[in-house]
Amino acid sequence: MGGVLPIQSKYKGVKRAVMSALRSGKFQHEARAGINVKNLLATGQVTAEFVEALIARSDGTQYSSSPHHHAPSVDVHIILTGGWYVKFYFVGDPETVFISVHQ
């Protein structure tokens, strides 16, 4: 398979890592325009526990990833679940950076 993980296997690792970051508080937010509507976690309108519960309920069928537009070596992960859009990436271990959390 040349080192490429099937999407479900990759998703399980991503899900475990992002939930751990949310639980431990080891995450940050990418600075961006429109953060008040695009990242409700950053503005405190939703909690880390809420986002963790959303992700816990996801099954990976609406998961995707693509290279970050400013750093192509970094995978940006997108989870669509329960009408919510959660977009984040990892920089090191366990630094998680949220780009978007919104409906």
N, C-alpha and C positions, 0 to 999 in steps of 0.2 A: 504493500500500500504506500510505500515511499514516505512514511512519516506523517501522512495526513490522517487525522482522526475522523472517524465518521461523526456526523453532526451531533448525534445523541451523546456519544462519549465525550466530545468536546464540551457540550452543554452541561453535562453533569459536573465536570470540573469547574467550569465558569460559575455555575450556580452555587456550588459549595464555597468557592472563594469569595464571591460577592456577599453571600449571606454571612460568612464569617467576619468580613469587613464591617458590615452593618451592625452586627452583634457587638463587636469590639470597639466600634467608634473610630476605626482606623480608615477613614475615608476623607476625601476633600471634594471640592467642586471646581469645575473648569469655569473661569471667568468668561462671560458671554453676554451679548446684548439680549434683552428680553428674558433675563433670568427670573423675573417675577412671575412669568407665565410658563416658562419652559422648565424650570427646576424648582418644583414646590418643596423638595427636600432641603435645598439650600436656603429657602426663605422661611422654613419652619412651618409651612402650611400642612406638611405631612411629616411624620416621624420616621426615624430609621426602622423602628419596629413595624410600622405600617408597610414600608417598602419591602422589608424582609418577609413579611407575611404574604405580600403579593407574589414575590418571587418564589416562595415556598410552594405556592399553589400552581405555579406554571409547570408545564410538562415538556417544554422545549419545542413544541410544534410551531410556535411563533417566535423562534429564536433565530437570529442571524448575526453575522459579524462581517466587518469590512475594514480595510486599512483606514487609519486616522488621516484626515486630509492634510494635516500639518506634519505628521510623523508617520509615514507609510509603514514603518516597521512595527507600529503599535496597532493591535487589533481593537476595534471599537465593537462592543457587544450591545445588541439591541434585543430586549425582551418585551413583547407585547402580551399583556395578560390582564384579564378582567377589565378591558377598556383603558388600561394604562400603558404608557410608553416609558420604558426605563432604558437609558442609554449611558454606557460607562466604559471605562478602560482601566487596565492595570499598568502601573509604572513601578516595577520592582515588586517586592513581596513584603508586605501585603498591601501596598498602597493602591487604593482604588479611587478613581476620579470619576465623579458623576457629571455628565454633560446635561442630561435631561431626565426629569421625572414629572410627567404630567398626563392628564387625560386627553 
